[in-house]
Amino acid sequence: MENGTMTKSVKVLICLPEKFLEEVDQVAEKEQRSRSELIREALRQYINPTRE
């Protein structure tokens, strides 16, 4: 959601080292999030670090 409105999602294909993906999955499981949610949040924070 952006500014309280739904935005269209599109799929992207990225390549990650297997070990890194395992770490992503461990964090996602620990935080009870999906892999996609975790990666989206990480990208949001990287792109706009002053947000929140």
Order of alpha helices (4+ residues) and beta strands (2+ residues): alpha-alpha
